[in-house]
């Protein structure tokens, strides 16, 4: 046996060495995974956790809204605004609902500033969803002079984004120029209102430079934001993804990918679904030939776009995804072919190992079969021994018990016989009747049952508990205070003793066979186990250890 094991180990070592020599690409083809990609993939796995935290915050605000007094319109407006802010980059439909509620409350308050503020909020999500016409229709007629500077900046920023996006979407020689000019006017207004050295001032300034071809100048602004300003994660994602657009040459290709990865990670952590960073990253990876990551990231970006309701982005992703899916399928098929070639190559070598394994298996199987036979015999002997010990214990107890009872009855009969003989001799016949009347059969029978019950419980101390374990609580049978066993329990005690014949049980207990049958069937019907199992469980109740 040890020789076979040594041969097997030698063959496995040779197989491993040959596999390495023949297929070095399998062992060494993988390259070092970039730490940023590793972090991104980790955060993608944690995506649901961040979304759950987002939903928890939303539910808390909804509870606040539900408990806010209907007449306290200002408080309800504030809560609706917070709910809108939670949803605006998370889910379009819900954001639209709360923007509409803000508008309704504003009309109830008859507050012109709040009405326009609510319309601006609605305009943002309409634009985020890709609905240009609806955005412009919604923002038409807003009088900015009634608005705070921060709201004015928000209004001008939305209009800027709308016209810049529309110019990119049209991409023609006529309307694009007009839309870019309008966007420049709005962004100038937003820059003029923003505070010096603030996030809004620096970002909007850099964004205008980027849109108007001043790439190097805009780069400096965005780098300054990333390095010298304490940004929120959402702001960081916006700046990083915008800066990535500047690095479109081969020299800065890796830097662009890094920025988009960092932007995507920030978007995931903030549960931002209205984003383009992941889509842009997938586009770059597709050009690099990284089909697997491209497919995964495109699918995730599409899920986010569908969840948010971003129509334009769904169209963009839907154009590229089928192409990537087709190439990924070809790649997977190629991998399958290479794997089959590799598998076929090692199959021959593995065959020898299988032969040795079969030999070992047969020998081990024979050994296990013999061991199982011995174990089964030991189990059978143990069961037989337990039954013999139990039977011996029962016989010892009941032989002594019946010897005492019979001896007592013999002495009693002998005494009665002597008394009757004497009465007959002296011809006192009336006294004989008095002697017979003193014999109490019921009392003797009760004494017999009482003694039987005590001896039985001595042998099977857990019988009552084990018996009742076979029934629901309401159907359990417990002896009364003055009883050791009830009639039901006594019937099944006799069965446990091995007396299964109904006629015999009826004679012992002085009942009719029909009565005994009814008792048995009634208890079986109430049991929580089937009839056959019930009989088996009764006989399985253990006697006290006879050792």
Long-range contacts (C-beta under 8 A, 24 or more apart in sequence): 1-360, 1-363, 4-356, 4-359, 4-360, 5-360, 7-356, 8-353, 8-356, 8-357, 8-360, 11-352, 11-353, 11-356, 12-353, 14-349, 15-346, 15-349, 15-350, 15-353, 18-349, 19-346, 22-345, 23-342, 23-345, 26-342, 36-258, 36-261, 36-262, 37-261, 37-293, 39-261, 39-265, 40-261, 40-264, 40-265, 43-265, 43-268, 43-269, 44-268, 44-296, 44-300, 46-268, 47-268, 47-300, 50-268, 50-269, 50-270, 50-271, 51-271, 53-271, 54-86, 54-90, 54-271, 57-86, 58-83, 58-86, 58-87, 61-86, 73-105, 73-108, 73-109, 74-109, 76-101, 76-105, 77-102, 77-105, 77-106, 77-109, 77-114, 80-105, 81-121, 84-121, 88-121, 88-124, 88-125, 88-128, 88-274, 89-128, 89-234, 89-270, 89-272, 89-273, 89-274, 89-275, 89-308, 90-271, 90-272, 90-273, 90-274, 90-308, 91-273, 91-307, 91-308, 91-309, 92-125, 92-128, 92-129, 92-274, 92-308, 92-309, 92-310, 93-309, 95-125, 96-122, 96-125, 96-126, 99-125, 112-143, 112-146, 113-146, 113-147, 113-148, 113-151, 116-142, 116-143, 116-144, 116-146, 116-147, 116-151, 117-147, 117-151, 120-151, 120-154, 120-155, 120-158, 123-155, 123-158, 123-162, 124-154, 124-158, 127-158, 127-161, 127-162, 127-165, 128-274, 128-308, 128-310, 129-308, 129-309, 129-310, 129-311, 129-312, 130-310, 130-311, 130-312, 130-313, 131-311, 132-162, 132-165, 132-166, 132-169, 135-162, 136-162, 149-193, 152-189, 152-190, 152-193, 153-190, 153-193, 153-194, 153-200, 156-186, 156-187, 156-189, 156-190, 156-193, 157-186, 157-187, 157-190, 157-200, 157-204, 159-183, 159-186, 160-186, 160-187, 160-190, 160-204, 160-207, 164-211, 169-312, 180-211, 180-212, 183-211, 184-208, 184-211, 184-212, 199-225, 199-229, 199-231, 199-235, 202-229, 203-235, 203-238, 203-239, 203-242, 206-242, 207-242, 210-242, 210-245, 210-246, 215-246, 218-246, 219-243, 219-246, 222-246, 233-266, 233-269, 233-270, 234-266, 234-267, 234-270, 234-272, 236-262, 236-263, 236-266, 237-262, 237-263, 237-264, 237-266, 237-267, 237-270, 237-272, 237-275, 237-277, 238-263, 240-266, 240-277, 241-275, 241-276, 241-277, 241-280, 244-277, 244-280, 253-284, 256-284, 257-281, 257-284, 257-285, 260-284, 273-304, 273-305, 273-307, 273-308, 273-310, 274-308, 274-310, 275-304, 276-313, 278-304, 279-313, 279-316, 279-317, 282-320, 282-324, 283-320, 286-320, 286-324, 291-324, 291-327, 291-328, 291-331, 292-328, 292-331, 294-324, 294-328, 295-321, 295-324, 295-325, 295-328, 298-324, 389-545, 389-546, 389-547, 390-542, 390-543, 390-546, 392-546, 393-459, 393-543, 393-544, 393-546, 394-459, 394-497, 394-543, 396-546, 397-455, 397-458, 397-459, 398-455, 401-451, 401-452, 401-455, 405-448, 405-451, 445-510, 449-485, 449-490, 450-484, 452-490, 453-483, 453-484, 453-485, 453-490, 453-493, 454-484, 456-485, 456-493, 456-497, 457-484, 457-485, 458-544, 459-543, 459-544, 460-493, 460-496, 460-541, 460-542, 460-543, 460-544, 461-544, 462-541, 462-542, 463-489, 463-493, 463-496, 463-541, 464-489, 466-541, 466-542, 467-492, 467-538, 467-541, 470-527, 470-528, 470-529, 470-534, 470-537, 470-538, 471-523, 471-526, 471-527, 471-528, 472-526, 472-528, 475-526, 477-523, 487-519, 488-519, 488-523, 491-516, 491-519, 491-520, 492-520, 492-523, 492-538, 495-538, 495-539, 496-538, 496-539, 496-541
